[in-house]
């Protein structure tokens, strides 16, 4: 597998279609985000915000034409436990901290470390 080089002109040229596809992904993920928020006893607005932000972020940072993103059904149990044990502010703080950690690991190119952990 060869490394692809980042081309700013190509990125800017593809940006309008990426933004449109991110908007479509947000609309498709909206009902699922609402359902997952309600199932994990979070406010419904949390599902709406999650669907919109994930669509926008992926449209700017997505590195593949075949990347499909959206809320995962397996997170309902994790979120339910987080919200009941930590409370809303604690769970939101944990979610933000884990997102910052993931972004930091991405910038440090630490994706290969996932091979050391079993799934």
N, CA, C and O atoms as a GROMACS GRO file, in nm:
protein
  476
    1UNK      N    1   0.085  -0.117   0.000
    1UNK     CA    2   0.000   0.000   0.000
    1UNK      C    3   0.089   0.124   0.000
    1UNK      O    4   0.179   0.136   0.083
    2UNK      N    5   0.065   0.213  -0.092
    2UNK     CA    6   0.146   0.334  -0.102
    2UNK      C    7   0.078   0.448  -0.031
    2UNK      O    8  -0.045   0.455  -0.023
    3UNK      N    9   0.159   0.539   0.021
    3UNK     CA   10   0.105   0.656   0.088
    3UNK      C   11   0.064   0.759  -0.017
    3UNK      O   12   0.137   0.785  -0.113
    4UNK      N   13  -0.053   0.816   0.001
    4UNK     CA   14  -0.097   0.920  -0.090
    4UNK      C   15  -0.053   1.055  -0.034
    4UNK      O   16  -0.056   1.078   0.087
    5UNK      N   17  -0.012   1.142  -0.123
    5UNK     CA   18   0.032   1.275  -0.081
    5UNK      C   19  -0.087   1.369  -0.079
    5UNK      O   20  -0.177   1.359  -0.162
    6UNK      N   21  -0.085   1.460   0.016
    6UNK     CA   22  -0.193   1.557   0.031
    6UNK      C   23  -0.176   1.666  -0.074
    6UNK      O   24  -0.071   1.729  -0.083
    7UNK      N   25  -0.281   1.688  -0.152
    7UNK     CA   26  -0.279   1.790  -0.256
    7UNK      C   27  -0.387   1.892  -0.222
    7UNK      O   28  -0.506   1.859  -0.225
    8UNK      N   29  -0.347   2.014  -0.190
    8UNK     CA   30  -0.442   2.117  -0.146
    8UNK      C   31  -0.539   2.157  -0.257
    8UNK      O   32  -0.655   2.185  -0.230
    9UNK      N   33  -0.492   2.160  -0.382
    9UNK     CA   34  -0.581   2.196  -0.493
    9UNK      C   35  -0.690   2.092  -0.513
    9UNK      O   36  -0.806   2.124  -0.537
   10UNK      N   37  -0.651   1.966  -0.502
   10UNK     CA   38  -0.749   1.858  -0.514
   10UNK      C   39  -0.849   1.862  -0.398
   10UNK      O   40  -0.968   1.839  -0.417
   11UNK      N   41  -0.798   1.890  -0.278
   11UNK     CA   42  -0.884   1.898  -0.161
   11UNK      C   43  -0.987   2.010  -0.176
   11UNK      O   44  -1.105   1.989  -0.148
   12UNK      N   45  -0.944   2.126  -0.220
   12UNK     CA   46  -1.036   2.239  -0.238
   12UNK      C   47  -1.134   2.211  -0.351
   12UNK      O   48  -1.250   2.252  -0.344
   13UNK      N   49  -1.088   2.144  -0.455
   13UNK     CA   50  -1.176   2.110  -0.566
   13UNK      C   51  -1.286   2.013  -0.525
   13UNK      O   52  -1.398   2.020  -0.577
   14UNK      N   53  -1.256   1.922  -0.434
   14UNK     CA   54  -1.353   1.823  -0.389
   14UNK      C   55  -1.438   1.871  -0.272
   14UNK      O   56  -1.533   1.804  -0.233
   15UNK      N   57  -1.403   1.986  -0.215
   15UNK     CA   58  -1.471   2.034  -0.094
   15UNK      C   59  -1.621   2.056  -0.112
   15UNK      O   60  -1.697   2.015  -0.024
   16UNK      N   61  -1.670   2.117  -0.222
   16UNK     CA   62  -1.816   2.133  -0.234
   16UNK      C   63  -1.892   2.001  -0.236
   16UNK      O   64  -1.996   1.989  -0.172
   17UNK      N   65  -1.841   1.902  -0.307
   17UNK     CA   66  -1.910   1.773  -0.308
   17UNK      C   67  -1.899   1.704  -0.173
   17UNK      O   68  -1.991   1.634  -0.132
   18UNK      N   69  -1.786   1.722  -0.104
   18UNK     CA   70  -1.771   1.663   0.030
   18UNK      C   71  -1.866   1.727   0.130
   18UNK      O   72  -1.922   1.658   0.215
   19UNK      N   73  -1.885   1.858   0.121
   19UNK     CA   74  -1.978   1.926   0.211
   19UNK      C   75  -2.120   1.880   0.185
   19UNK      O   76  -2.196   1.856   0.279
   20UNK      N   77  -2.157   1.866   0.058
   20UNK     CA   78  -2.291   1.818   0.026
   20UNK      C   79  -2.311   1.675   0.076
   20UNK      O   80  -2.416   1.643   0.131
   21UNK      N   81  -2.211   1.590   0.057
   21UNK     CA   82  -2.226   1.452   0.105
   21UNK      C   83  -2.230   1.446   0.257
   21UNK      O   84  -2.299   1.362   0.314
   22UNK      N   85  -2.155   1.535   0.323
   22UNK     CA   86  -2.162   1.542   0.469
   22UNK      C   87  -2.298   1.586   0.518
   22UNK      O   88  -2.347   1.537   0.620
   23UNK      N   89  -2.361   1.678   0.445
   23UNK     CA   90  -2.497   1.721   0.479
   23UNK      C   91  -2.596   1.607   0.461
   23UNK      O   92  -2.685   1.588   0.544
   24UNK      N   93  -2.581   1.530   0.354
   24UNK     CA   94  -2.669   1.416   0.331
   24UNK      C   95  -2.651   1.310   0.440
   24UNK      O   96  -2.748   1.253   0.489
   25UNK      N   97  -2.525   1.285   0.479
   25UNK     CA   98  -2.499   1.190   0.587
   25UNK      C   99  -2.563   1.237   0.716
   25UNK      O  100  -2.616   1.157   0.793
   26UNK      N  101  -2.557   1.369   0.741
   26UNK     CA  102  -2.620   1.424   0.862
   26UNK      C  103  -2.770   1.401   0.861
   26UNK      O  104  -2.828   1.365   0.964
   27UNK      N  105  -2.833   1.422   0.747
   27UNK     CA  106  -2.978   1.402   0.740
   27UNK      C  107  -3.016   1.256   0.756
   27UNK      O  108  -3.117   1.223   0.818
   28UNK      N  109  -2.935   1.168   0.701
   28UNK     CA  110  -2.963   1.025   0.714
   28UNK      C  111  -2.940   0.979   0.858
   28UNK      O  112  -3.015   0.895   0.910
   29UNK      N  113  -2.839   1.033   0.923
   29UNK     CA  114  -2.805   0.992   1.060
   29UNK      C  115  -2.894   1.057   1.164
   29UNK      O  116  -2.889   1.018   1.281
   30UNK      N  117  -2.973   1.156   1.127
   30UNK     CA  118  -3.054   1.230   1.223
   30UNK      C  119  -3.152   1.142   1.299
   30UNK      O  120  -3.154   1.148   1.422
   31UNK      N  121  -3.235   1.059   1.234
   31UNK     CA  122  -3.328   0.975   1.312
   31UNK      C  123  -3.255   0.874   1.400
   31UNK      O  124  -3.297   0.847   1.513
   32UNK      N  125  -3.147   0.819   1.349
   32UNK     CA  126  -3.072   0.722   1.430
   32UNK      C  127  -3.007   0.791   1.549
   32UNK      O  128  -3.004   0.735   1.659
   33UNK      N  129  -2.955   0.912   1.529
   33UNK     CA  130  -2.897   0.988   1.639
   33UNK      C  131  -3.000   1.021   1.745
   33UNK      O  132  -2.970   1.013   1.865
   34UNK      N  133  -3.119   1.059   1.704
   34UNK     CA  134  -3.228   1.086   1.800
   34UNK      C  135  -3.264   0.960   1.878
   34UNK      O  136  -3.280   0.964   2.000
   35UNK      N  137  -3.276   0.849   1.807
   35UNK     CA  138  -3.310   0.724   1.873
   35UNK      C  139  -3.205   0.678   1.972
   35UNK      O  140  -3.236   0.631   2.081
   36UNK      N  141  -3.078   0.693   1.932
   36UNK     CA  142  -2.970   0.653   2.022
   36UNK      C  143  -2.962   0.744   2.144
   36UNK      O  144  -2.932   0.698   2.254
   37UNK      N  145  -2.988   0.872   2.125
   37UNK     CA  146  -2.987   0.964   2.239
   37UNK      C  147  -3.098   0.929   2.336
   37UNK      O  148  -3.077   0.929   2.457
   38UNK      N  149  -3.215   0.901   2.285
   38UNK     CA  150  -3.327   0.866   2.372
   38UNK      C  151  -3.305   0.731   2.440
   38UNK      O  152  -3.343   0.712   2.555
   39UNK      N  153  -3.243   0.636   2.367
   39UNK     CA  154  -3.219   0.504   2.426
   39UNK      C  155  -3.115   0.510   2.536
   39UNK      O  156  -3.120   0.432   2.630
   40UNK      N  157  -3.020   0.602   2.526
   40UNK     CA  158  -2.918   0.614   2.629
   40UNK      C  159  -2.954   0.720   2.732
   40UNK      O  160  -2.869   0.763   2.810
   41UNK      N  161  -3.079   0.761   2.733
   41UNK     CA  162  -3.134   0.857   2.830
   41UNK      C  163  -3.064   0.992   2.826
   41UNK      O  164  -3.056   1.061   2.928
   42UNK      N  165  -3.015   1.030   2.710
   42UNK     CA  166  -2.959   1.164   2.689
   42UNK      C  167  -3.068   1.252   2.630
   42UNK      O  168  -3.166   1.200   2.577
   43UNK      N  169  -3.054   1.383   2.638
   43UNK     CA  170  -3.153   1.470   2.576
   43UNK      C  171  -3.153   1.451   2.425
   43UNK      O  172  -3.048   1.428   2.366
   44UNK      N  173  -3.269   1.461   2.360
   44UNK     CA  174  -3.275   1.442   2.215
   44UNK      C  175  -3.187   1.539   2.137
   44UNK      O  176  -3.140   1.506   2.028
   45UNK      N  177  -3.165   1.659   2.190
   45UNK     CA  178  -3.080   1.755   2.120
   45UNK      C  179  -2.938   1.702   2.107
   45UNK      O  180  -2.867   1.741   2.013
   46UNK      N  181  -2.894   1.615   2.198
   46UNK     CA  182  -2.760   1.556   2.188
   46UNK      C  183  -2.749   1.470   2.062
   46UNK      O  184  -2.644   1.468   1.998
   47UNK      N  185  -2.855   1.400   2.027
   47UNK     CA  186  -2.854   1.320   1.904
   47UNK      C  187  -2.851   1.407   1.780
   47UNK      O  188  -2.784   1.373   1.682
   48UNK      N  189  -2.923   1.519   1.783
   48UNK     CA  190  -2.924   1.610   1.669
   48UNK      C  191  -2.786   1.672   1.650
   48UNK      O  192  -2.734   1.676   1.539
   49UNK      N  193  -2.728   1.720   1.758
   49UNK     CA  194  -2.595   1.782   1.750
   49UNK      C  195  -2.492   1.681   1.702
   49UNK      O  196  -2.406   1.714   1.620
   50UNK      N  197  -2.500   1.559   1.751
   50UNK     CA  198  -2.405   1.456   1.711
   50UNK      C  199  -2.415   1.427   1.562
   50UNK      O  200  -2.313   1.414   1.494
   51UNK      N  201  -2.536   1.416   1.511
   51UNK     CA  202  -2.554   1.386   1.368
   51UNK      C  203  -2.502   1.499   1.281
   51UNK      O  204  -2.436   1.474   1.180
   52UNK      N  205  -2.529   1.623   1.318
   52UNK     CA  206  -2.486   1.737   1.238
   52UNK      C  207  -2.334   1.754   1.244
   52UNK      O  208  -2.269   1.772   1.141
   53UNK      N  209  -2.278   1.749   1.363
   53UNK     CA  210  -2.132   1.768   1.377
   53UNK      C  211  -2.056   1.656   1.308
   53UNK      O  212  -1.954   1.682   1.243
   54UNK      N  213  -2.103   1.532   1.321
   54UNK     CA  214  -2.030   1.423   1.256
   54UNK      C  215  -2.033   1.438   1.105
   54UNK      O  216  -1.934   1.409   1.038
   55UNK      N  217  -2.144   1.484   1.049
   55UNK     CA  218  -2.149   1.505   0.904
   55UNK      C  219  -2.056   1.615   0.858
   55UNK      O  220  -1.990   1.602   0.755
   56UNK      N  221  -2.051   1.724   0.934
   56UNK     CA  222  -1.965   1.837   0.896
   56UNK      C  223  -1.818   1.801   0.913
   56UNK      O  224  -1.737   1.829   0.824
   57UNK      N  225  -1.782   1.740   1.025
   57UNK     CA  226  -1.642   1.707   1.050
   57UNK      C  227  -1.591   1.606   0.949
   57UNK      O  228  -1.479   1.620   0.898
   58UNK      N  229  -1.671   1.506   0.919
   58UNK     CA  230  -1.627   1.403   0.824
   58UNK      C  231  -1.614   1.462   0.684
   58UNK      O  232  -1.527   1.419   0.608
   59UNK      N  233  -1.698   1.557   0.650
   59UNK     CA  234  -1.686   1.615   0.515
   59UNK      C  235  -1.556   1.694   0.500
   59UNK      O  236  -1.503   1.702   0.390
   60UNK      N  237  -1.503   1.751   0.608
   60UNK     CA  238  -1.376   1.823   0.599
   60UNK      C  239  -1.256   1.733   0.621
   60UNK      O  240  -1.153   1.751   0.555
   61UNK      N  241  -1.267   1.636   0.711
   61UNK     CA  242  -1.152   1.555   0.747
   61UNK      C  243  -1.153   1.415   0.688
   61UNK      O  244  -1.055   1.342   0.700
   62UNK      N  245  -1.262   1.376   0.624
   62UNK     CA  246  -1.271   1.243   0.566
   62UNK      C  247  -1.168   1.224   0.457
   62UNK      O  248  -1.154   1.310   0.369
   63UNK      N  249  -1.096   1.115   0.461
   63UNK     CA  250  -0.988   1.097   0.366
   63UNK      C  251  -1.017   0.999   0.256
   63UNK      O  252  -0.927   0.964   0.180
   64UNK      N  253  -1.140   0.952   0.244
   64UNK     CA  254  -1.171   0.850   0.145
   64UNK      C  255  -1.306   0.879   0.082
   64UNK      O  256  -1.395   0.935   0.145
   65UNK      N  257  -1.319   0.840  -0.043
   65UNK     CA  258  -1.447   0.858  -0.112
   65UNK      C  259  -1.549   0.753  -0.070
   65UNK      O  260  -1.667   0.769  -0.099
   66UNK      N  261  -1.506   0.648  -0.004
   66UNK     CA  262  -1.597   0.542   0.035
   66UNK      C  263  -1.620   0.537   0.186
   66UNK      O  264  -1.673   0.438   0.236
   67UNK      N  265  -1.582   0.640   0.258
   67UNK     CA  266  -1.600   0.643   0.403
   67UNK      C  267  -1.747   0.669   0.435
   67UNK      O  268  -1.806   0.764   0.384
   68UNK      N  269  -1.804   0.586   0.518
   68UNK     CA  270  -1.941   0.604   0.564
   68UNK      C  271  -1.936   0.617   0.715
   68UNK      O  272  -1.882   0.531   0.784
   69UNK      N  273  -1.991   0.726   0.766
   69UNK     CA  274  -1.988   0.749   0.909
   69UNK      C  275  -2.129   0.769   0.961
   69UNK      O  276  -2.222   0.796   0.885
   70UNK      N  277  -2.142   0.757   1.088
   70UNK     CA  278  -2.270   0.780   1.153
   70UNK      C  279  -2.269   0.721   1.291
   70UNK      O  280  -2.171   0.660   1.332
   71UNK      N  281  -2.377   0.739   1.363
   71UNK     CA  282  -2.382   0.685   1.499
   71UNK      C  283  -2.382   0.533   1.499
   71UNK      O  284  -2.436   0.469   1.409
   72UNK      N  285  -2.319   0.477   1.599
   72UNK     CA  286  -2.312   0.332   1.610
   72UNK      C  287  -2.409   0.278   1.714
   72UNK      O  288  -2.419   0.332   1.824
   73UNK      N  289  -2.481   0.174   1.679
   73UNK     CA  290  -2.580   0.117   1.770
   73UNK      C  291  -2.518   0.056   1.894
   73UNK      O  292  -2.581   0.050   1.999
   74UNK      N  293  -2.395   0.010   1.884
   74UNK     CA  294  -2.330  -0.054   1.997
   74UNK      C  295  -2.296   0.042   2.109
   74UNK      O  296  -2.265  -0.001   2.220
   75UNK      N  297  -2.302   0.172   2.083
   75UNK     CA  298  -2.267   0.269   2.186
   75UNK      C  299  -2.381   0.298   2.284
   75UNK      O  300  -2.360   0.368   2.382
   76UNK      N  301  -2.500   0.245   2.258
   76UNK     CA  302  -2.614   0.273   2.346
   76UNK      C  303  -2.585   0.227   2.488
   76UNK      O  304  -2.608   0.300   2.583
   77UNK      N  305  -2.534   0.106   2.502
   77UNK     CA  306  -2.505   0.055   2.635
   77UNK      C  307  -2.395   0.133   2.705
   77UNK      O  308  -2.404   0.160   2.824
   78UNK      N  309  -2.291   0.169   2.629
   78UNK     CA  310  -2.181   0.246   2.687
   78UNK      C  311  -2.230   0.383   2.731
   78UNK      O  312  -2.197   0.428   2.841
   79UNK      N  313  -2.308   0.449   2.647
   79UNK     CA  314  -2.358   0.581   2.682
   79UNK      C  315  -2.455   0.576   2.798
   79UNK      O  316  -2.454   0.665   2.884
   80UNK      N  317  -2.539   0.473   2.803
   80UNK     CA  318  -2.634   0.460   2.913
   80UNK      C  319  -2.561   0.447   3.046
   80UNK      O  320  -2.598   0.512   3.144
   81UNK      N  321  -2.458   0.364   3.050
   81UNK     CA  322  -2.380   0.347   3.173
   81UNK      C  323  -2.306   0.476   3.206
   81UNK      O  324  -2.299   0.515   3.323
   82UNK      N  325  -2.251   0.543   3.105
   82UNK     CA  326  -2.177   0.667   3.131
   82UNK      C  327  -2.270   0.775   3.187
   82UNK      O  328  -2.233   0.845   3.281
   83UNK      N  329  -2.389   0.789   3.130
   83UNK     CA  330  -2.480   0.892   3.176
   83UNK      C  331  -2.535   0.861   3.315
   83UNK      O  332  -2.556   0.953   3.394
   84UNK      N  333  -2.560   0.735   3.345
   84UNK     CA  334  -2.616   0.703   3.476
   84UNK      C  335  -2.510   0.709   3.586
   84UNK      O  336  -2.543   0.745   3.699
   85UNK      N  337  -2.386   0.675   3.557
   85UNK     CA  338  -2.284   0.677   3.662
   85UNK      C  339  -2.214   0.812   3.675
   85UNK      O  340  -2.186   0.856   3.787
   86UNK      N  341  -2.187   0.879   3.564
   86UNK     CA  342  -2.114   1.005   3.569
   86UNK      C  343  -2.203   1.128   3.570
   86UNK      O  344  -2.158   1.237   3.605
   87UNK      N  345  -2.328   1.111   3.533
   87UNK     CA  346  -2.415   1.228   3.517
   87UNK      C  347  -2.390   1.290   3.381
   87UNK      O  348  -2.298   1.251   3.309
   88UNK      N  349  -2.472   1.388   3.346
   88UNK     CA  350  -2.461   1.445   3.212
   88UNK      C  351  -2.332   1.524   3.193
   88UNK      O  352  -2.265   1.510   3.090
   89UNK      N  353  -2.296   1.608   3.290
   89UNK     CA  354  -2.174   1.688   3.274
   89UNK      C  355  -2.050   1.600   3.271
   89UNK      O  356  -1.960   1.623   3.191
   90UNK      N  357  -2.045   1.500   3.356
   90UNK     CA  358  -1.931   1.409   3.357
   90UNK      C  359  -1.919   1.328   3.229
   90UNK      O  360  -1.810   1.308   3.177
   91UNK      N  361  -2.034   1.280   3.178
   91UNK     CA  362  -2.031   1.203   3.054
   91UNK      C  363  -1.991   1.290   2.937
   91UNK      O  364  -1.914   1.247   2.851
   92UNK      N  365  -2.042   1.413   2.932
   92UNK     CA  366  -2.004   1.504   2.823
   92UNK      C  367  -1.856   1.536   2.831
   92UNK      O  368  -1.789   1.543   2.728
   93UNK      N  369  -1.803   1.556   2.951
   93UNK     CA  370  -1.660   1.584   2.967
   93UNK      C  371  -1.577   1.464   2.920
   93UNK      O  372  -1.474   1.481   2.855
   94UNK      N  373  -1.621   1.343   2.954
   94UNK     CA  374  -1.549   1.223   2.911
   94UNK      C  375  -1.553   1.208   2.759
   94UNK      O  376  -1.454   1.168   2.698
   95UNK      N  377  -1.666   1.238   2.698
   95UNK     CA  378  -1.679   1.229   2.553
   95UNK      C  379  -1.588   1.330   2.484
   95UNK      O  380  -1.523   1.298   2.386
   96UNK      N  381  -1.585   1.452   2.536
   96UNK     CA  382  -1.500   1.556   2.476
   96UNK      C  383  -1.352   1.519   2.493
   96UNK      O  384  -1.274   1.536   2.399
   97UNK      N  385  -1.314   1.470   2.611
   97UNK     CA  386  -1.175   1.432   2.633
   97UNK      C  387  -1.134   1.316   2.542
   97UNK      O  388  -1.022   1.316   2.490
   98UNK      N  389  -1.222   1.219   2.522
   98UNK     CA  390  -1.187   1.108   2.434
   98UNK      C  391  -1.177   1.155   2.290
   98UNK      O  392  -1.094   1.105   2.214
   99UNK      N  393  -1.260   1.250   2.249
   99UNK     CA  394  -1.251   1.305   2.113
   99UNK      C  395  -1.121   1.380   2.092
   99UNK      O  396  -1.057   1.366   1.988
  100UNK      N  397  -1.081   1.460   2.191
  100UNK     CA  398  -0.954   1.532   2.182
  100UNK      C  399  -0.838   1.433   2.176
  100UNK      O  400  -0.743   1.454   2.100
  101UNK      N  401  -0.845   1.328   2.255
  101UNK     CA  402  -0.740   1.226   2.253
  101UNK      C  403  -0.733   1.158   2.116
  101UNK      O  404  -0.623   1.134   2.065
  102UNK      N  405  -0.847   1.126   2.057
  102UNK     CA  406  -0.847   1.064   1.924
  102UNK      C  407  -0.789   1.156   1.818
  102UNK      O  408  -0.714   1.112   1.731
  103UNK      N  409  -0.823   1.284   1.825
  103UNK     CA  410  -0.768   1.380   1.729
  103UNK      C  411  -0.616   1.391   1.747
  103UNK      O  412  -0.542   1.394   1.649
  104UNK      N  413  -0.571   1.398   1.872
  104UNK     CA  414  -0.428   1.406   1.900
  104UNK      C  415  -0.354   1.283   1.847
  104UNK      O  416  -0.248   1.296   1.786
  105UNK      N  417  -0.410   1.164   1.871
  105UNK     CA  418  -0.347   1.042   1.821
  105UNK      C  419  -0.347   1.039   1.668
  105UNK      O  420  -0.255   0.986   1.607
  106UNK      N  421  -0.450   1.095   1.606
  106UNK     CA  422  -0.454   1.102   1.461
  106UNK      C  423  -0.346   1.192   1.406
  106UNK      O  424  -0.280   1.158   1.308
  107UNK      N  425  -0.327   1.308   1.468
  107UNK     CA  426  -0.222   1.400   1.422
  107UNK      C  427  -0.082   1.343   1.445
  107UNK      O  428   0.010   1.374   1.370
  108UNK      N  429  -0.067   1.261   1.548
  108UNK     CA  430   0.062   1.198   1.575
  108UNK      C  431   0.083   1.071   1.493
  108UNK      O  432   0.185   1.004   1.507
  109UNK      N  433  -0.013   1.038   1.408
  109UNK     CA  434  -0.007   0.919   1.322
  109UNK      C  435   0.011   0.791   1.404
  109UNK      O  436   0.095   0.707   1.372
  110UNK      N  437  -0.068   0.778   1.508
  110UNK     CA  438  -0.059   0.662   1.596
  110UNK      C  439  -0.163   0.555   1.561
  110UNK      O  440  -0.192   0.468   1.643
  111UNK      N  441  -0.218   0.559   1.441
  111UNK     CA  442  -0.320   0.463   1.400
  111UNK      C  443  -0.270   0.321   1.395
  111UNK      O  444  -0.348   0.227   1.412
  112UNK      N  445  -0.143   0.303   1.372
  112UNK     CA  446  -0.086   0.169   1.364
  112UNK      C  447  -0.086   0.099   1.499
  112UNK      O  448  -0.074  -0.023   1.506
  113UNK      N  449  -0.099   0.175   1.608
  113UNK     CA  450  -0.098   0.112   1.740
  113UNK      C  451  -0.223   0.028   1.764
  113UNK      O  452  -0.226  -0.052   1.857
  114UNK      N  453  -0.326   0.045   1.680
  114UNK     CA  454  -0.447  -0.036   1.699
  114UNK      C  455  -0.422  -0.183   1.673
  114UNK      O  456  -0.501  -0.268   1.714
  115UNK      N  457  -0.314  -0.214   1.606
  115UNK     CA  458  -0.282  -0.355   1.580
  115UNK      C  459  -0.239  -0.429   1.707
  115UNK      O  460  -0.240  -0.552   1.710
  116UNK      N  461  -0.202  -0.354   1.810
  116UNK     CA  462  -0.158  -0.416   1.934
  116UNK      C  463  -0.276  -0.457   2.024
  116UNK      O  464  -0.258  -0.532   2.120
  117UNK      N  465  -0.396  -0.408   1.993
  117UNK     CA  466  -0.513  -0.435   2.075
  117UNK      C  467  -0.609  -0.525   2.000
  117UNK      O  468  -0.634  -0.507   1.881
  118UNK      N  469  -0.664  -0.622   2.070
  118UNK     CA  470  -0.761  -0.711   2.005
  118UNK      C  471  -0.898  -0.645   2.004
  118UNK      O  472  -0.931  -0.566   2.093
  119UNK      N  473  -0.975  -0.678   1.905
  119UNK     CA  474  -1.108  -0.618   1.890
  119UNK      C  475  -1.213  -0.719   1.929
  119UNK      O  476  -1.332  -0.689   1.924
   0.00000   0.00000   0.00000
